[in-house]
Amino acid sequence: MLLSGGTSKGAGDVSYRVVAELDNPGIVAHGVALKPGKPICLAASGGRAVVVLPGFPTSAIFTFHEFVAPVIRLLAGRGAEERTVVPARLAVKVNSEIGRTEYVLVGLVETADQGGESALAAYPMGQGSGSVTTFSRADGFTTVGRHEEIVQAGTMVNVQLLGRELQLADLVVIGSHCVALDYLLGELQRLGVRSKFLAVGSTAGLDAAKRGECDVAGVHLLDPKTNEYNRPFLTPLLELVPGYGRLQGIVFRPGDARFEGRTAEEAITDVAGDLACMMVNRNQGSGTRALIDRLLGGARPRGYAVQPRNHNAVAAAVVQGRADWGMTLDTIARNAGLGFLPVQAEHYDFIVPKTRANRPGVVAFKALLQQASTREALVRLGMKP
């Protein structure tokens, strides 16, 4: 018998309690040293196996892969499944939890090794056992051992593909998330250009462009010396493709007197030390995170460690009451019905490695960005020319 959900310790989790009434022998394991997938429940009764998979999709998939699929294949008289494994260089550092083996979903991009030969770089797709979208966009996963706490950037890892073969995208975009970028990639998809977007923040996107690991890097990095966005960070091997302006600010639920009718600076000065006021942060290395840290001036409010990778997730956390405030775009705030306190008008541009400038995907991206209809659509999304 195979079930899913109701296997954690919450009041509404009853599946494992029902299974606990079985005997001969009953539950043999409830909880394993695996992430994601810790709360799996394994039982047997009268020679029949009973498995309660975790309810979160990614946890369920990985525990099925680890515990259930091998048994089914064995009972069917088939050998172990052969999956394609490819070597790749880990693009960024991964922090793991001592004591549990961890599956890390990754996106793979083509690059070149020191000898100029084709190679692969693996970008972690973010952690979250409930994210179906993350799983659907990943190319594969690598495993971090239970005794490893940190896997440094540059480490060679083995990546087990989720599909039978690796299908590389026509256009690889790495960097900061933006709703207008979502629109652009959607339009390219409609035109037959397959894209892969990895939201790792502006800094990591710039680094990926320098290493030649992406076709386009979306960035919004402010140079404090010149007070100019993005251009000061170029090298002779990088090209700047002008993007658009946008407005970042603090979002909150309407009617919250801690924010309503105040400036962002006034509000944050008061709530930064308020334990009853929960923030939602952004991932380290993103341009938005840099704005947040500048606004906080060294303060670390409650919720500072919560670091989603995109603007939509920030708004969702505030709307759902999981946080009281965060920083995102004015257009997202309006669409979500949230209050908004302006912080910074900025410029979001695209950086292209010159060695990749003539790739068909990059040419199609530039052409789309220059179209008058595209610019009109970006304005409707709340972007500034």
C-alpha positions, 0 to 999 in steps of 0.5 A: 500500500502506498500513501502520501501525506499525513506523516509529520507531527502536526495535529492534522497528520493522521496517516502515520497514526493509522499505520501505527495500529498495524502489527506483524511487525507494524512500523519499522521506520518513521523518519530517515536521515534524508533531505528532503524526505525526512518524515517518510513512514515505512511499515509492513503487516502480514507480509504486505508493505505499507509506505507513507510518503511525505506530502510535499511533492519533492520529498515524495519524489525523492523518497519514492526514488530512494525506497519504493522504486528499487523494491518494485523493480526487484519484485518485478524481476528487473535489475537496478535502474540505470540513470545517466550521470554526468560530471559537473563543476558546482557553480556556487557554494552549497550549505548542507545540514550535518546528519542528513544526506541531502539531494540538491536539485541543479540546473546544468549549463554548458561552459568550457574547462581550462583546456577549452573543452566543453564542460558543465556547470551545476547551479543549485535550484534552491531548497524547498520540498514543496516546490513543484516548479523547481523540480520541473525546471531542474536538469538533475540532482547531486547528493551531499553526504550526511557528514558534509556541511559545506560543498565549496564552489568549484567542486566537481560533483556527479549529477544524476539526470532526471531525464534520460538525456540532457537537453541544453537550452537555446538561451541560458539566462543567469542572474536576478529575477524580474517579472519583465524578464519572465515576459521576455522569456515567455515571448521567446518560447512562443517564437521557438527559442527554448530558454533556461533561467537560473535565479541566483542574484545579480552578483552571481549572474555577473560572475557567470557571465565572466566565466562564460557560463551563460548567454545573458545575465540579468543584473541591477548592481549599483556602483557606490563610487559612480552611483551608476547601475551595471556599466561600471562592472563590465570587463573588456569581454562583456557587452551591456545590452540596455534594459529598463528602469524599475522601482523597488520598495517596501511592501506591507499589508494595507492598513498596517500602521507601522508602515502606512503613510510613512517613508521606508526609512522611518518605518524600518527604523522603528520595526527593525528591532520589533520581534513582533514584526516579521520580514522576508529577505532576499537571497545573498548576492542579489541587487535587492539584498544589497538595497535591503542591507543598506536600508537596515544599516546592520540591523538583523530583524526577525525573518532576516534569514528567510531568503526567497530567490524572486520578487513574487515569493516576497509578495506572496509571503506578505499577502499570506501573513508569513511576513509583515514586510519585504522588498519587491517591485512596485508593479508586483505590489500593485498586482498583489494589492499590497501597500508600497513605500518607494526605496530606489529607482534602479536600472535592470540591464543585461550583460552578454559575454562577447564570445556568445554574442552571435549565438542564435538565442542571444540574437533573438533576445536582442531583437525582441528587446528592441521591438516597439511592441516589446517596449510597450508591453514592458511599460504595461508591466510597470517598467520604465523606458 
